[in-house]
Amino acid sequence: MATELQMLTGSIVLGLVHVLVAAGFSTAQRGMAWNAGNRDGAVPPLTGAAQRLSAASRNFLETFPFFAAAALAVVLTDRGDAATSLGAQLYLWARVAYLPVYGIGIPYLRSAIWAVATVGLVMVVAGLF
């Protein structure tokens, strides 16, 4: 299997981890009754790690469609090379690191990790040109 597809598979799993971790922290803060209820009315705001993990999950979901499309396009057009492979790996592993760093609340490191993931994404996209 192409490295880009392996990293895409890993990213799918990571996306599920993002959703589950964010939901777990949200439920811990808002309570099981809120989570199981209809969620009508005002939503209690999240704070602390729950808010950061929710933001990390949203941020992952903002870039994942671009990565998925690029990885699939590279493989389907047989344009993969060492640079697209490295880019896909940078994207996934930076995104793996992003979740705990954002959850803990390390601001500058979080931004640096985001930049590495973005560079990886651009490397995959660049393989299509």
C-alpha positions as a Markdown table, in Angstrom:
| # | Residue | x | y | z |
|---|---|---|---|---|
| 1 | Met | 0.0 | 0.0 | 0.0 |
| 2 | Ala | 1.3 | 3.5 | -0.9 |
| 3 | Thr | 2.6 | 5.5 | 2.1 |
| 4 | Glu | 0.1 | 8.2 | 1.3 |
| 5 | Leu | -2.8 | 5.7 | 1.8 |
| 6 | Gln | -1.2 | 4.3 | 5.0 |
| 7 | Met | -1.0 | 7.9 | 6.4 |
| 8 | Leu | -4.6 | 8.5 | 5.2 |
| 9 | Thr | -5.7 | 5.4 | 7.1 |
| 10 | Gly | -3.9 | 6.6 | 10.2 |
| 11 | Ser | -5.5 | 10.0 | 9.8 |
| 12 | Ile | -8.9 | 8.4 | 9.7 |
| 13 | Val | -8.2 | 6.6 | 13.0 |
| 14 | Leu | -6.7 | 9.8 | 14.4 |
| 15 | Gly | -9.9 | 11.7 | 13.4 |
| 16 | Leu | -12.0 | 9.2 | 15.4 |
| 17 | Val | -9.6 | 9.6 | 18.4 |
| 18 | His | -10.1 | 13.4 | 18.2 |
| 19 | Val | -13.9 | 13.1 | 18.2 |
| 20 | Leu | -13.9 | 10.6 | 21.1 |
| 21 | Val | -11.4 | 12.5 | 23.2 |
| 22 | Ala | -13.2 | 15.8 | 22.7 |
| 23 | Ala | -16.6 | 14.2 | 23.4 |
| 24 | Gly | -15.2 | 12.5 | 26.6 |
| 25 | Phe | -13.9 | 15.8 | 28.0 |
| 26 | Ser | -17.0 | 17.6 | 27.0 |
| 27 | Thr | -19.2 | 15.0 | 28.7 |
| 28 | Ala | -17.0 | 15.1 | 31.8 |
| 29 | Gln | -17.6 | 18.8 | 32.0 |
| 30 | Arg | -21.2 | 19.2 | 31.0 |
| 31 | Gly | -22.4 | 15.9 | 32.4 |
| 32 | Met | -24.0 | 12.7 | 31.0 |
| 33 | Ala | -27.5 | 14.1 | 31.3 |
| 34 | Trp | -26.6 | 17.0 | 28.9 |
| 35 | Asn | -24.8 | 14.6 | 26.5 |
| 36 | Ala | -27.7 | 12.1 | 26.4 |
| 37 | Gly | -30.3 | 14.9 | 26.3 |
| 38 | Asn | -31.8 | 16.7 | 23.3 |
| 39 | Arg | -29.4 | 19.7 | 23.8 |
| 40 | Asp | -32.2 | 22.2 | 23.5 |
| 41 | Gly | -31.5 | 25.7 | 24.7 |
| 42 | Ala | -28.2 | 27.3 | 25.6 |
| 43 | Val | -25.1 | 25.1 | 25.5 |
| 44 | Pro | -22.9 | 25.5 | 28.6 |
| 45 | Pro | -19.5 | 26.8 | 27.4 |
| 46 | Leu | -16.5 | 24.5 | 27.7 |
| 47 | Thr | -13.5 | 25.6 | 29.6 |
| 48 | Gly | -9.9 | 24.5 | 30.0 |
| 49 | Ala | -8.8 | 21.2 | 28.5 |
| 50 | Ala | -12.3 | 20.4 | 27.3 |
| 51 | Gln | -12.4 | 23.6 | 25.3 |
| 52 | Arg | -8.9 | 23.1 | 23.9 |
| 53 | Leu | -9.6 | 19.5 | 22.9 |
| 54 | Ser | -12.8 | 20.6 | 21.2 |
| 55 | Ala | -10.9 | 23.3 | 19.3 |
| 56 | Ala | -8.2 | 20.7 | 18.3 |
| 57 | Ser | -10.8 | 18.4 | 17.0 |
| 58 | Arg | -12.4 | 21.2 | 14.9 |
| 59 | Asn | -9.0 | 22.2 | 13.6 |
| 60 | Phe | -8.2 | 18.6 | 12.6 |
| 61 | Leu | -11.5 | 18.4 | 10.7 |
| 62 | Glu | -10.7 | 21.6 | 8.9 |
| 63 | Thr | -7.6 | 20.2 | 7.3 |
| 64 | Phe | -8.4 | 16.5 | 7.0 |
| 65 | Pro | -10.6 | 16.8 | 3.9 |
| 66 | Phe | -7.8 | 18.6 | 2.0 |
| 67 | Phe | -5.3 | 15.9 | 3.1 |
| 68 | Ala | -7.7 | 13.0 | 2.2 |
| 69 | Ala | -8.4 | 14.5 | -1.3 |
| 70 | Ala | -4.7 | 15.2 | -1.9 |
| 71 | Ala | -3.5 | 11.8 | -0.8 |
| 72 | Leu | -6.2 | 10.0 | -2.9 |
| 73 | Ala | -5.4 | 12.2 | -5.9 |
| 74 | Val | -1.7 | 11.5 | -5.6 |
| 75 | Val | -2.2 | 7.8 | -5.5 |
| 76 | Leu | -4.9 | 7.6 | -8.2 |
| 77 | Thr | -2.8 | 9.7 | -10.6 |
| 78 | Asp | 0.3 | 7.7 | -9.7 |
| 79 | Arg | 2.1 | 11.0 | -8.8 |
| 80 | Gly | 3.5 | 9.8 | -5.5 |
| 81 | Asp | 7.2 | 10.2 | -4.8 |
| 82 | Ala | 9.5 | 10.6 | -1.9 |
| 83 | Ala | 8.3 | 14.1 | -1.3 |
| 84 | Thr | 4.6 | 13.2 | -1.2 |
| 85 | Ser | 5.4 | 10.3 | 1.0 |
| 86 | Leu | 7.3 | 12.5 | 3.4 |
| 87 | Gly | 4.6 | 15.1 | 3.3 |
| 88 | Ala | 1.9 | 12.6 | 4.2 |
| 89 | Gln | 4.0 | 11.3 | 7.1 |
| 90 | Leu | 4.7 | 14.9 | 8.4 |
| 91 | Tyr | 0.9 | 15.6 | 8.2 |
| 92 | Leu | -0.1 | 12.5 | 10.2 |
| 93 | Trp | 2.6 | 12.5 | 12.9 |
| 94 | Ala | 2.4 | 16.3 | 13.4 |
| 95 | Arg | -1.4 | 15.9 | 13.8 |
| 96 | Val | -0.8 | 13.0 | 16.3 |
| 97 | Ala | 1.4 | 15.4 | 18.3 |
| 98 | Tyr | -1.0 | 18.3 | 18.0 |
| 99 | Leu | -3.8 | 16.7 | 20.0 |
| 100 | Pro | -2.0 | 16.3 | 23.4 |
| 101 | Val | 0.0 | 19.5 | 23.0 |
| 102 | Tyr | -3.2 | 21.5 | 22.4 |
| 103 | Gly | -5.0 | 19.6 | 25.2 |
| 104 | Ile | -2.2 | 20.4 | 27.6 |
| 105 | Gly | -2.1 | 24.0 | 26.5 |
| 106 | Ile | 1.4 | 24.7 | 25.1 |
| 107 | Pro | 0.8 | 27.6 | 22.8 |
| 108 | Tyr | 3.9 | 28.1 | 20.7 |
| 109 | Leu | 4.7 | 24.4 | 20.4 |
| 110 | Arg | 1.1 | 23.9 | 19.2 |
| 111 | Ser | 1.5 | 26.5 | 16.5 |
| 112 | Ala | 4.9 | 25.0 | 15.4 |
| 113 | Ile | 3.3 | 21.5 | 15.2 |
| 114 | Trp | 0.4 | 22.9 | 13.2 |
| 115 | Ala | 2.9 | 24.5 | 10.8 |
| 116 | Val | 4.7 | 21.2 | 10.3 |
| 117 | Ala | 1.4 | 19.5 | 9.5 |
| 118 | Thr | 0.5 | 22.2 | 7.0 |
| 119 | Val | 3.9 | 21.9 | 5.3 |
| 120 | Gly | 3.2 | 18.2 | 5.0 |
| 121 | Leu | -0.1 | 18.8 | 3.4 |
| 122 | Val | 1.4 | 21.3 | 1.0 |
| 123 | Met | 4.0 | 18.7 | 0.0 |
| 124 | Val | 1.3 | 16.2 | -0.8 |
| 125 | Val | -0.6 | 18.8 | -2.9 |
| 126 | Ala | 2.5 | 19.9 | -4.6 |
| 127 | Gly | 3.0 | 16.4 | -6.0 |
| 128 | Leu | -0.1 | 16.9 | -8.2 |
| 129 | Phe | 1.6 | 19.7 | -10.1 |
